Amino acid sequence: MNMNQPQAGAQHPLKASKPRRGKLARSEDRAGYIFILPWLIGFFGITLLPLLFSLYGSFTNYDITSQMDFIGLANYERMFSSDPLFWKSLSNTIYYVLWMVPLTTIGSVLLALLLNERVAGMRMFRTIFYLPSVLSGVGVYFLWMQLLNPSTGLVNTLLSWVGIAGPAWLTDPFWTKPAVIFMKMWAVGGGMLLYLASLQSVPPQLYEAARLDGASALRRFRHITLPMISPVIFYDVVTSLIGGFQVFQEGYVMTESGGGGPMHSLLFYNLHMWHKAFTVFDMGYAMAMAWVLFVVVMILTALNLKLSKRWVHYEGGDS
């Protein structure tokens, strides 16, 4: 007799049955789906589908009106081998990012340190330095075009008072990108606000203990302040880097006919992509450019995340 065979008439163990959901739980589920329905429609209809369409379009000769033939990797081959303005616009954008990100980050940290001091009228100073960051739009660029005017602009006038002949900021190809980066510095108040909030959350006991041990102000900044605000620095660097690769308006508004001149010195990547898409209607090529930019930004963001483990300090660990 096989002991493994079930005995006739033996009772099987009762299978665990799932608890049935009540009407109230099902009603709550439906309400939840209804609440997230606008987001689902927005994500699939406005984000995901256009994203997939642009990916497919990058392999076509799509021109908006008359054709959309699959041409494989031809757009990408043309981009890397026979479009000199692609490399020019990419190098202009990388130059802008390499200078803009560290300068605005350092400027924001230094400004936050100054505005973190307890002196009379500090709230007014914080408001004054923050105000430029809420101003945006074409008007700001026209204002800076007046300020950077080589003959009547305020910047060159101030330089002349100390015996310096100011350059032709927006017409000399050597000075156009430094002018745009200099202009970007006036809006460091937005980053300053983040750093100021982070500085005020640093426990004062750490500074008191460091003072008792004889640590100088520089050592307190290096070993206490910087590690404690490093998550905000990391956030600012990543978002500034992504925003830097999206630079467009400066080249479009501040150059003649939006062409990115003189000598394509302000032809940024997005501006070149915009001309391809909406000036010559080479939409398939523009879509391929967009995906190259997406890959570049994703690689740099992943690299930042990887390197952050070496210098970003989280009070609760790496999570």
Phi and psi in degrees as GROMACS dihedral restraints (atoms count N, CA, C in turn):
[ dihedral_restraints ]
;  ai    aj    ak    al  type     phi  dphi    fc
    3     4     5     6     1   -80.3    20    10
    4     5     6     7     1   118.2    20    10
    6     7     8     9     1   -73.6    20    10
    7     8     9    10     1   -17.1    20    10
    9    10    11    12     1   -78.7    20    10
   10    11    12    13     1   -19.5    20    10
   12    13    14    15     1   -75.1    20    10
   13    14    15    16     1   141.1    20    10
   15    16    17    18     1   -68.3    20    10
   16    17    18    19     1   138.5    20    10
   18    19    20    21     1   -70.8    20    10
   19    20    21    22     1   140.9    20    10
   21    22    23    24     1   -61.2    20    10
   22    23    24    25     1   132.9    20    10
   24    25    26    27     1    82.9    20    10
   25    26    27    28     1    -2.8    20    10
   27    28    29    30     1   -71.4    20    10
   28    29    30    31     1   148.2    20    10
   30    31    32    33     1   -86.2    20    10
   31    32    33    34     1   129.9    20    10
   33    34    35    36     1   -76.5    20    10
   34    35    36    37     1   146.0    20    10
   36    37    38    39     1   -63.7    20    10
   37    38    39    40     1   141.8    20    10
   39    40    41    42     1   -68.3    20    10
   40    41    42    43     1   129.8    20    10
   42    43    44    45     1   -71.5    20    10
   43    44    45    46     1   141.0    20    10
   45    46    47    48     1   -70.7    20    10
   46    47    48    49     1   119.8    20    10
   48    49    50    51     1   -97.3    20    10
   49    50    51    52     1   143.2    20    10
   51    52    53    54     1   -70.4    20    10
   52    53    54    55     1   139.6    20    10
   54    55    56    57     1   -67.4    20    10
   55    56    57    58     1   134.0    20    10
   57    58    59    60     1   -74.4    20    10
   58    59    60    61     1   136.6    20    10
   60    61    62    63     1   -80.4    20    10
   61    62    63    64     1   138.0    20    10
   63    64    65    66     1   -78.2    20    10
   64    65    66    67     1   172.6    20    10
   66    67    68    69     1   -64.5    20    10
   67    68    69    70     1   -34.7    20    10
   69    70    71    72     1   -65.4    20    10
   70    71    72    73     1   -41.3    20    10
   72    73    74    75     1   -65.2    20    10
   73    74    75    76     1   -42.8    20    10
   75    76    77    78     1   -65.0    20    10
   76    77    78    79     1   -36.5    20    10
   78    79    80    81     1   -64.9    20    10
   79    80    81    82     1   -38.9    20    10
   81    82    83    84     1   -66.7    20    10
   82    83    84    85     1   -36.7    20    10
   84    85    86    87     1   -61.3    20    10
   85    86    87    88     1   -46.2    20    10
   87    88    89    90     1   -61.8    20    10
   88    89    90    91     1   -41.5    20    10
   90    91    92    93     1   -63.0    20    10
   91    92    93    94     1   -39.1    20    10
   93    94    95    96     1   -62.9    20    10
   94    95    96    97     1   -44.1    20    10
   96    97    98    99     1   -64.9    20    10
   97    98    99   100     1   -36.5    20    10
   99   100   101   102     1   -64.9    20    10
  100   101   102   103     1   -38.8    20    10
  102   103   104   105     1   -67.3    20    10
  103   104   105   106     1   -36.6    20    10
  105   106   107   108     1   -89.6    20    10
  106   107   108   109     1    -0.8    20    10
  108   109   110   111     1   -60.0    20    10
  109   110   111   112     1   -43.9    20    10
  111   112   113   114     1   -57.8    20    10
  112   113   114   115     1   -39.3    20    10
  114   115   116   117     1   -67.2    20    10
  115   116   117   118     1   -40.7    20    10
  117   118   119   120     1   -63.2    20    10
  118   119   120   121     1   -42.8    20    10
  120   121   122   123     1   -63.1    20    10
  121   122   123   124     1   -42.7    20    10
  123   124   125   126     1   -65.0    20    10
  124   125   126   127     1   -42.3    20    10
  126   127   128   129     1   -67.5    20    10
  127   128   129   130     1   -48.5    20    10
  129   130   131   132     1   -76.5    20    10
  130   131   132   133     1   -37.6    20    10
  132   133   134   135     1   -84.1    20    10
  133   134   135   136     1   -34.5    20    10
  135   136   137   138     1  -105.6    20    10
  136   137   138   139     1   -23.3    20    10
  138   139   140   141     1  -110.0    20    10
  139   140   141   142     1   -61.1    20    10
  141   142   143   144     1   -68.0    20    10
  142   143   144   145     1   -48.6    20    10
  144   145   146   147     1   -62.8    20    10
  145   146   147   148     1   -47.7    20    10
  147   148   149   150     1   -60.3    20    10
  148   149   150   151     1   -33.7    20    10
  150   151   152   153     1   -63.9    20    10
  151   152   153   154     1   -46.7    20    10
  153   154   155   156     1   -67.1    20    10
  154   155   156   157     1   -36.0    20    10
  156   157   158   159     1   -63.5    20    10
  157   158   159   160     1   -41.9    20    10
  159   160   161   162     1   -67.8    20    10
  160   161   162   163     1   -33.8    20    10
  162   163   164   165     1   -64.0    20    10
  163   164   165   166     1   -44.7    20    10
  165   166   167   168     1   -67.9    20    10
  166   167   168   169     1   -40.6    20    10
  168   169   170   171     1   -62.2    20    10
  169   170   171   172     1   -26.4    20    10
  171   172   173   174     1   -67.5    20    10
  172   173   174   175     1   -14.7    20    10
  174   175   176   177     1  -103.0    20    10
  175   176   177   178     1    18.2    20    10
  177   178   179   180     1  -128.8    20    10
  178   179   180   181     1   173.4    20    10
  180   181   182   183     1  -101.5    20    10
  181   182   183   184     1    37.5    20    10
  183   184   185   186     1   -56.2    20    10
  184   185   186   187     1   130.2    20    10
  186   187   188   189     1  -127.8    20    10
  187   188   189   190     1    22.7    20    10
  189   190   191   192     1    77.5    20    10
  190   191   192   193     1   -42.3    20    10
  192   193   194   195     1  -106.6    20    10
  193   194   195   196     1   -43.5    20    10
  195   196   197   198     1  -125.4    20    10
  196   197   198   199     1   -16.1    20    10
  198   199   200   201     1  -149.2    20    10
  199   200   201   202     1   151.4    20    10
  201   202   203   204     1  -157.5    20    10
  202   203   204   205     1    67.4    20    10
  204   205   206   207     1   -94.2    20    10
  205   206   207   208     1   140.2    20    10
  207   208   209   210     1   -71.2    20    10
  208   209   210   211     1   124.9    20    10
  210   211   212   213     1  -125.5    20    10
  211   212   213   214     1    15.2    20    10
  213   214   215   216     1    66.8    20    10
  214   215   216   217     1  -132.6    20    10
  216   217   218   219     1   -93.7    20    10
  217   218   219   220     1    17.4    20    10
  219   220   221   222     1   -60.6    20    10
  220   221   222   223     1   -39.4    20    10
  222   223   224   225     1   -62.6    20    10
  223   224   225   226     1   -41.6    20    10
  225   226   227   228     1   -69.7    20    10
  226   227   228   229     1   -38.8    20    10
  228   229   230   231     1   -63.9    20    10
  229   230   231   232     1   -42.1    20    10
  231   232   233   234     1   -65.4    20    10
  232   233   234   235     1   -37.5    20    10
  234   235   236   237     1   -61.6    20    10
  235   236   237   238     1   -45.8    20    10
  237   238   239   240     1   -86.1    20    10
  238   239   240   241     1   -19.0    20    10
  240   241   242   243     1  -113.8    20    10
  241   242   243   244     1   -27.6    20    10
  243   244   245   246     1  -135.3    20    10
  244   245   246   247     1    19.6    20    10
  246   247   248   249     1  -123.7    20    10
  247   248   249   250     1    91.4    20    10
  249   250   251   252     1   -64.0    20    10
  250   251   252   253     1   -27.6    20    10
  252   253   254   255     1   -70.3    20    10
  253   254   255   256     1   -23.2    20    10
  255   256   257   258     1   -61.8    20    10
  256   257   258   259     1   -48.9    20    10
  258   259   260   261     1   -68.7    20    10
  259   260   261   262     1   -35.6    20    10
  261   262   263   264     1   -64.2    20    10
  262   263   264   265     1   -47.0    20    10
  264   265   266   267     1   -66.5    20    10
  265   266   267   268     1   -36.7    20    10
  267   268   269   270     1   -66.9    20    10
  268   269   270   271     1   -42.4    20    10
  270   271   272   273     1   -66.7    20    10
  271   272   273   274     1   -39.1    20    10
  273   274   275   276     1   -60.3    20    10
  274   275   276   277     1   -42.3    20    10
  276   277   278   279     1   -68.2    20    10
  277   278   279   280     1   -42.2    20    10
  279   280   281   282     1   -64.3    20    10
  280   281   282   283     1   -41.0    20    10
  282   283   284   285     1   -57.7    20    10
  283   284   285   286     1   -46.8    20    10
  285   286   287   288     1   -61.1    20    10
  286   287   288   289     1   -44.9    20    10
  288   289   290   291     1   -67.4    20    10
  289   290   291   292     1   -42.3    20    10
  291   292   293   294     1   -62.2    20    10
  292   293   294   295     1   -32.2    20    10
  294   295   296   297     1   -92.8    20    10
  295   296   297   298     1   -39.5    20    10
  297   298   299   300     1   -67.9    20    10
  298   299   300   301     1   -44.5    20    10
  300   301   302   303     1   -62.5    20    10
  301   302   303   304     1   -53.9    20    10
  303   304   305   306     1   -66.0    20    10
  304   305   306   307     1   -37.5    20    10
  306   307   308   309     1   -67.0    20    10
  307   308   309   310     1   -43.4    20    10
  309   310   311   312     1   -69.8    20    10
  310   311   312   313     1   -33.9    20    10
  312   313   314   315     1   -67.3    20    10
  313   314   315   316     1   -48.2    20    10
  315   316   317   318     1   -63.6    20    10
  316   317   318   319     1   -41.9    20    10
  318   319   320   321     1   -61.9    20    10
  319   320   321   322     1   -40.0    20    10
  321   322   323   324     1   -66.9    20    10
  322   323   324   325     1   -41.7    20    10
  324   325   326   327     1   -65.0    20    10
  325   326   327   328     1   -46.4    20    10
  327   328   329   330     1   -63.4    20    10
  328   329   330   331     1   -41.4    20    10
  330   331   332   333     1   -64.7    20    10
  331   332   333   334     1   -39.6    20    10
  333   334   335   336     1   -65.3    20    10
  334   335   336   337     1   -37.9    20    10
  336   337   338   339     1   -63.3    20    10
  337   338   339   340     1   -41.7    20    10
  339   340   341   342     1   -65.5    20    10
  340   341   342   343     1   -42.3    20    10
  342   343   344   345     1   -82.5    20    10
  343   344   345   346     1     2.0    20    10
  345   346   347   348     1   -92.4    20    10
  346   347   348   349     1    -3.0    20    10
  348   349   350   351     1   -77.1    20    10
  349   350   351   352     1   151.5    20    10
  351   352   353   354     1   -94.7    20    10
  352   353   354   355     1    89.4    20    10
  354   355   356   357     1  -131.6    20    10
  355   356   357   358     1   162.3    20    10
  357   358   359   360     1   -65.7    20    10
  358   359   360   361     1   140.8    20    10
  360   361   362   363     1    78.3    20    10
  361   362   363   364     1    14.1    20    10
  363   364   365   366     1   -63.8    20    10
  364   365   366   367     1   -35.8    20    10
  366   367   368   369     1   -61.7    20    10
  367   368   369   370     1   -37.5    20    10
  369   370   371   372     1   -65.7    20    10
  370   371   372   373     1   -43.4    20    10
  372   373   374   375     1   -63.4    20    10
  373   374   375   376     1   -40.8    20    10
  375   376   377   378     1   -60.6    20    10
  376   377   378   379     1   -41.8    20    10
  378   379   380   381     1   -64.4    20    10
  379   380   381   382     1   -43.1    20    10
  381   382   383   384     1   -61.6    20    10
  382   383   384   385     1   -44.5    20    10
  384   385   386   387     1   -74.7    20    10
  385   386   387   388     1   -22.7    20    10
  387   388   389   390     1   -83.1    20    10
  388   389   390   391     1   -27.9    20    10
  390   391   392   393     1   -53.5    20    10
  391   392   393   394     1   -45.1    20    10
  393   394   395   396     1   -57.5    20    10
  394   395   396   397     1   -27.6    20    10
  396   397   398   399     1   -72.0    20    10
  397   398   399   400     1   -18.4    20    10
  399   400   401   402     1   -92.1    20    10
  400   401   402   403     1    -6.8    20    10
  402   403   404   405     1   -90.4    20    10
  403   404   405   406     1   133.4    20    10
  405   406   407   408     1  -153.1    20    10
  406   407   408   409     1   175.6    20    10
  408   409   410   411     1   103.7    20    10
  409   410   411   412     1  -178.7    20    10
  411   412   413   414     1   -65.2    20    10
  412   413   414   415     1   -32.6    20    10
  414   415   416   417     1   -57.6    20    10
  415   416   417   418     1   -37.6    20    10
  417   418   419   420     1   -64.3    20    10
  418   419   420   421     1   -40.2    20    10
  420   421   422   423     1   -67.3    20    10
  421   422   423   424     1   -38.7    20    10
  423   424   425   426     1   -66.0    20    10
  424   425   426   427     1   -36.8    20    10
  426   427   428   429     1   -60.5    20    10
  427   428   429   430     1   -44.7    20    10
  429   430   431   432     1   -71.0    20    10
  430   431   432   433     1   -28.9    20    10
  432   433   434   435     1   -64.1    20    10
  433   434   435   436     1   -34.1    20    10
  435   436   437   438     1   -71.8    20    10
  436   437   438   439     1   -42.3    20    10
  438   439   440   441     1   -64.6    20    10
  439   440   441   442     1   -33.0    20    10
  441   442   443   444     1   -95.0    20    10
  442   443   444   445     1     7.6    20    10
  444   445   446   447     1   -58.7    20    10
  445   446   447   448     1   128.3    20    10
  447   448   449   450     1   -65.6    20    10
  448   449   450   451     1   -26.6    20    10
  450   451   452   453     1  -102.4    20    10
  451   452   453   454     1   -36.8    20    10
  453   454   455   456     1  -118.0    20    10
  454   455   456   457     1    -0.1    20    10
  456   457   458   459     1   -71.9    20    10
  457   458   459   460     1   152.4    20    10
  459   460   461   462     1   -66.8    20    10
  460   461   462   463     1   -34.9    20    10
  462   463   464   465     1   -63.3    20    10
  463   464   465   466     1   -50.3    20    10
  465   466   467   468     1   -69.6    20    10
  466   467   468   469     1   -28.8    20    10
  468   469   470   471     1   -64.4    20    10
  469   470   471   472     1   -44.4    20    10
  471   472   473   474     1   -64.8    20    10
  472   473   474   475     1   -39.2    20    10
  474   475   476   477     1   -64.7    20    10
  475   476   477   478     1   -35.8    20    10
  477   478   479   480     1   -66.3    20    10
  478   479   480   481     1   -27.4    20    10
  480   481   482   483     1   -65.6    20    10
  481   482   483   484     1   -23.7    20    10
  483   484   485   486     1  -108.2    20    10
  484   485   486   487     1    16.8    20    10
  486   487   488   489     1    82.4    20    10
  487   488   489   490     1    19.3    20    10
  489   490   491   492     1  -108.9    20    10
  490   491   492   493     1   128.2    20    10
  492   493   494   495     1   -84.3    20    10
  493   494   495   496     1   111.3    20    10
  495   496   497   498     1   -68.0    20    10
  496   497   498   499     1   149.0    20    10
  498   499   500   501     1   -80.7    20    10
  499   500   501   502     1   173.7    20    10
  501   502   503   504     1   -84.3    20    10
  502   503   504   505     1    87.4    20    10
  504   505   506   507     1   -54.5    20    10
  505   506   507   508     1   -47.4    20    10
  507   508   509   510     1  -104.0    20    10
  508   509   510   511     1     3.9    20    10
  510   511   512   513     1  -120.1    20    10
  511   512   513   514     1   -12.6    20    10
  513   514   515   516     1   -95.8    20    10
  514   515   516   517     1   117.7    20    10
  516   517   518   519     1   -56.2    20    10
  517   518   519   520     1   -25.9    20    10
  519   520   521   522     1   -70.9    20    10
  520   521   522   523     1   -29.0    20    10
  522   523   524   525     1  -106.0    20    10
  523   524   525   526     1    -5.6    20    10
  525   526   527   528     1   -65.2    20    10
  526   527   528   529     1   -47.3    20    10
  528   529   530   531     1   -68.8    20    10
  529   530   531   532     1   -42.8    20    10
  531   532   533   534     1   -57.5    20    10
  532   533   534   535     1   -34.4    20    10
  534   535   536   537     1   -64.0    20    10
  535   536   537   538     1   -42.8    20    10
  537   538   539   540     1   -67.0    20    10
  538   539   540   541     1   -39.2    20    10
  540   541   542   543     1   -66.7    20    10
  541   542   543   544     1   -40.9    20    10
  543   544   545   546     1   -60.5    20    10
  544   545   546   547     1   -40.8    20    10
  546   547   548   549     1   -63.2    20    10
  547   548   549   550     1   -35.7    20    10
  549   550   551   552     1   -66.4    20    10
  550   551   552   553     1   -25.8    20    10
  552   553   554   555     1   -66.5    20    10
  553   554   555   556     1   -20.4    20    10
  555   556   557   558     1   -73.2    20    10
  556   557   558   559     1   -12.1    20    10
  558   559   560   561     1  -106.7    20    10
  559   560   561   562     1    27.6    20    10
  561   562   563   564     1   -74.0    20    10
  562   563   564   565     1    -4.7    20    10
  564   565   566   567     1   -62.3    20    10
  565   566   567   568     1   -29.8    20    10
  567   568   569   570     1   -64.3    20    10
  568   569   570   571     1   -47.2    20    10
  570   571   572   573     1   -67.4    20    10
  571   572   573   574     1   -34.7    20    10
  573   574   575   576     1   -56.5    20    10
  574   575   576   577     1   -39.5    20    10
  576   577   578   579     1   -63.0    20    10
  577   578   579   580     1   -40.1    20    10
  579   580   581   582     1   -64.0    20    10
  580   581   582   583     1   -46.3    20    10
  582   583   584   585     1   -67.3    20    10
  583   584   585   586     1   -34.3    20    10
  585   586   587   588     1   -64.7    20    10
  586   587   588   589     1   -43.5    20    10
  588   589   590   591     1   -63.1    20    10
  589   590   591   592     1   -38.7    20    10
  591   592   593   594     1   -68.4    20    10
  592   593   594   595     1   -39.7    20    10
  594   595   596   597     1   -63.9    20    10
  595   596   597   598     1   -37.2    20    10
  597   598   599   600     1   -76.5    20    10
  598   599   600   601     1    -7.9    20    10
  600   601   602   603     1   -96.0    20    10
  601   602   603   604     1    -2.4    20    10
  603   604   605   606     1   -73.1    20    10
  604   605   606   607     1   126.0    20    10
  606   607   608   609     1   -60.3    20    10
  607   608   609   610     1   126.3    20    10
  609   610   611   612     1   -65.1    20    10
  610   611   612   613     1   -20.6    20    10
  612   613   614   615     1   -61.2    20    10
  613   614   615   616     1   -30.4    20    10
  615   616   617   618     1   -65.3    20    10
  616   617   618   619     1   -42.4    20    10
  618   619   620   621     1   -67.9    20    10
  619   620   621   622     1   -38.6    20    10
  621   622   623   624     1   -63.3    20    10
  622   623   624   625     1   -42.4    20    10
  624   625   626   627     1   -65.1    20    10
  625   626   627   628     1   -39.2    20    10
  627   628   629   630     1   -66.2    20    10
  628   629   630   631     1   -38.8    20    10
  630   631   632   633     1   -64.3    20    10
  631   632   633   634     1   -41.0    20    10
  633   634   635   636     1   -62.7    20    10
  634   635   636   637     1   -31.2    20    10
  636   637   638   639     1   -83.9    20    10
  637   638   639   640     1     0.5    20    10
  639   640   641   642     1    83.5    20    10
  640   641   642   643     1    19.7    20    10
  642   643   644   645     1   -72.5    20    10
  643   644   645   646     1   135.4    20    10
  645   646   647   648     1   -74.2    20    10
  646   647   648   649     1   170.4    20    10
  648   649   650   651     1   -61.3    20    10
  649   650   651   652     1   -38.4    20    10
  651   652   653   654     1   -66.4    20    10
  652   653   654   655     1   -41.1    20    10
  654   655   656   657     1   -68.8    20    10
  655   656   657   658     1   -35.5    20    10
  657   658   659   660     1   -64.8    20    10
  658   659   660   661     1   -39.1    20    10
  660   661   662   663     1   -66.3    20    10
  661   662   663   664     1   -41.8    20    10
  663   664   665   666     1   -72.5    20    10
  664   665   666   667     1   -40.0    20    10
  666   667   668   669     1  -100.3    20    10
  667   668   669   670     1   -11.5    20    10
  669   670   671   672     1  -119.6    20    10
  670   671   672   673     1   -57.0    20    10
  672   673   674   675     1   -64.4    20    10
  673   674   675   676     1   -53.4    20    10
  675   676   677   678     1   -59.0    20    10
  676   677   678   679     1   -48.1    20    10
  678   679   680   681     1   -61.9    20    10
  679   680   681   682     1   -35.9    20    10
  681   682   683   684     1   -72.3    20    10
  682   683   684   685     1   -30.3    20    10
  684   685   686   687     1  -100.3    20    10
  685   686   687   688     1     7.4    20    10
  687   688   689   690     1   -60.5    20    10
  688   689   690   691     1   -35.0    20    10
  690   691   692   693     1   -61.0    20    10
  691   692   693   694     1   -37.1    20    10
  693   694   695   696     1   -70.9    20    10
  694   695   696   697     1   -37.6    20    10
  696   697   698   699     1   -60.8    20    10
  697   698   699   700     1   -44.7    20    10
  699   700   701   702     1   -60.6    20    10
  700   701   702   703     1   -45.3    20    10
  702   703   704   705     1   -61.4    20    10
  703   704   705   706     1   -43.3    20    10
  705   706   707   708     1   -65.7    20    10
  706   707   708   709     1   -40.7    20    10
  708   709   710   711     1   -64.3    20    10
  709   710   711   712     1   -44.7    20    10
  711   712   713   714     1   -65.0    20    10
  712   713   714   715     1   -47.2    20    10
  714   715   716   717     1   -69.2    20    10
  715   716   717   718     1   -35.3    20    10
  717   718   719   720     1   -67.5    20    10
  718   719   720   721     1   -38.3    20    10
  720   721   722   723     1   -63.1    20    10
  721   722   723   724     1   -45.0    20    10
  723   724   725   726     1   -64.6    20    10
  724   725   726   727     1   -43.6    20    10
  726   727   728   729     1   -65.1    20    10
  727   728   729   730     1   -34.5    20    10
  729   730   731   732     1   -63.4    20    10
  730   731   732   733     1   -37.7    20    10
  732   733   734   735     1   -73.2    20    10
  733   734   735   736     1    -9.9    20    10
  735   736   737   738     1   -98.0    20    10
  736   737   738   739     1    10.6    20    10
  738   739   740   741     1   -59.4    20    10
  739   740   741   742     1   131.4    20    10
  741   742   743   744     1  -148.1    20    10
  742   743   744   745     1   -52.6    20    10
  744   745   746   747     1   -62.0    20    10
  745   746   747   748     1   -35.7    20    10
  747   748   749   750     1   -59.3    20    10
  748   749   750   751     1   -43.0    20    10
  750   751   752   753     1   -75.3    20    10
  751   752   753   754     1   -29.8    20    10
  753   754   755   756     1   -80.2    20    10
  754   755   756   757     1   -42.2    20    10
  756   757   758   759     1   -83.8    20    10
  757   758   759   760     1   -37.3    20    10
  759   760   761   762     1   -93.1    20    10
  760   761   762   763     1     8.5    20    10
  762   763   764   765     1  -123.2    20    10
  763   764   765   766     1   158.8    20    10
  765   766   767   768     1   -66.0    20    10
  766   767   768   769     1   125.0    20    10
  768   769   770   771     1    58.6    20    10
  769   770   771   772     1    19.6    20    10
  771   772   773   774     1    66.0    20    10
  772   773   774   775     1    24.0    20    10
  774   775   776   777     1   -85.9    20    10
  775   776   777   778     1    -8.0    20    10
  777   778   779   780     1    84.5    20    10
  778   779   780   781     1    16.0    20    10
  780   781   782   783     1   -80.5    20    10
  781   782   783   784     1   179.5    20    10
  783   784   785   786     1   -79.2    20    10
  784   785   786   787     1   144.5    20    10
  786   787   788   789     1    53.4    20    10
  787   788   789   790     1    36.9    20    10
  789   790   791   792     1    59.4    20    10
  790   791   792   793     1    23.9    20    10
  792   793   794   795     1   -71.3    20    10
  793   794   795   796     1   -20.6    20    10
  795   796   797   798     1  -115.1    20    10
  796   797   798   799     1    22.8    20    10
  798   799   800   801     1   -82.0    20    10
  799   800   801   802     1    91.5    20    10
  801   802   803   804     1   -81.2    20    10
  802   803   804   805     1   166.3    20    10
  804   805   806   807     1   -57.4    20    10
  805   806   807   808     1   -47.8    20    10
  807   808   809   810     1   -66.7    20    10
  808   809   810   811     1   -32.6    20    10
  810   811   812   813     1   -67.5    20    10
  811   812   813   814     1   -42.7    20    10
  813   814   815   816     1   -63.3    20    10
  814   815   816   817     1   -40.5    20    10
  816   817   818   819     1   -64.7    20    10
  817   818   819   820     1   -39.1    20    10
  819   820   821   822     1   -64.0    20    10
  820   821   822   823     1   -43.0    20    10
  822   823   824   825     1   -62.1    20    10
  823   824   825   826     1   -41.3    20    10
  825   826   827   828     1   -63.0    20    10
  826   827   828   829     1   -37.9    20    10
  828   829   830   831     1   -79.3    20    10
  829   830   831   832     1   -43.9    20    10
  831   832   833   834     1  -116.3    20    10
  832   833   834   835     1    -2.4    20    10
  834   835   836   837     1  -103.6    20    10
  835   836   837   838     1   -47.9    20    10
  837   838   839   840     1  -106.8    20    10
  838   839   840   841     1     1.4    20    10
  840   841   842   843     1    56.6    20    10
  841   842   843   844     1    32.5    20    10
  843   844   845   846     1   -88.6    20    10
  844   845   846   847     1    68.5    20    10
  846   847   848   849     1   -67.0    20    10
  847   848   849   850     1   -37.8    20    10
  849   850   851   852     1   -60.1    20    10
  850   851   852   853     1   -42.3    20    10
  852   853   854   855     1   -65.2    20    10
  853   854   855   856     1   -41.9    20    10
  855   856   857   858     1   -62.9    20    10
  856   857   858   859     1   -37.6    20    10
  858   859   860   861     1   -64.8    20    10
  859   860   861   862     1   -38.7    20    10
  861   862   863   864     1   -63.9    20    10
  862   863   864   865     1   -39.9    20    10
  864   865   866   867     1   -61.9    20    10
  865   866   867   868     1   -40.1    20    10
  867   868   869   870     1   -61.5    20    10
  868   869   870   871     1   -39.5    20    10
  870   871   872   873     1   -73.2    20    10
  871   872   873   874     1   -32.6    20    10
  873   874   875   876     1   -63.7    20    10
  874   875   876   877     1   -43.7    20    10
  876   877   878   879     1   -62.3    20    10
  877   878   879   880     1   -40.6    20    10
  879   880   881   882     1   -60.3    20    10
  880   881   882   883     1   -44.2    20    10
  882   883   884   885     1   -65.6    20    10
  883   884   885   886     1   -42.4    20    10
  885   886   887   888     1   -60.7    20    10
  886   887   888   889     1   -46.5    20    10
  888   889   890   891     1   -65.6    20    10
  889   890   891   892     1   -39.6    20    10
  891   892   893   894     1   -64.9    20    10
  892   893   894   895     1   -40.5    20    10
  894   895   896   897     1   -63.8    20    10
  895   896   897   898     1   -45.9    20    10
  897   898   899   900     1   -66.0    20    10
  898   899   900   901     1   -36.7    20    10
  900   901   902   903     1   -66.4    20    10
  901   902   903   904     1   -42.7    20    10
  903   904   905   906     1   -63.6    20    10
  904   905   906   907     1   -38.4    20    10
  906   907   908   909     1   -64.3    20    10
  907   908   909   910     1   -40.7    20    10
  909   910   911   912     1   -61.9    20    10
  910   911   912   913     1   -43.1    20    10
  912   913   914   915     1   -62.6    20    10
  913   914   915   916     1   -39.3    20    10
  915   916   917   918     1   -66.0    20    10
  916   917   918   919     1   -45.2    20    10
  918   919   920   921     1   -74.2    20    10
  919   920   921   922     1   -19.7    20    10
  921   922   923   924     1   -62.6    20    10
  922   923   924   925     1   -25.4    20    10
  924   925   926   927     1   -64.1    20    10
  925   926   927   928     1   -19.8    20    10
  927   928   929   930     1   -87.2    20    10
  928   929   930   931     1   -20.9    20    10
  930   931   932   933     1  -136.1    20    10
  931   932   933   934     1    -9.0    20    10
  933   934   935   936     1   -92.7    20    10
  934   935   936   937     1   129.0    20    10
  936   937   938   939     1  -107.4    20    10
  937   938   939   940     1   123.7    20    10
  939   940   941   942     1  -111.9    20    10
  940   941   942   943     1   131.5    20    10
  942   943   944   945     1   -61.4    20    10
  943   944   945   946     1   -34.6    20    10
  945   946   947   948     1   -95.7    20    10
  946   947   948   949     1    14.4    20    10
  948   949   950   951     1   103.3    20    10
  949   950   951   952     1  -164.8    20    10
  951   952   953   954     1   -82.6    20    10
  952   953   954   955     1    -6.0    20    10
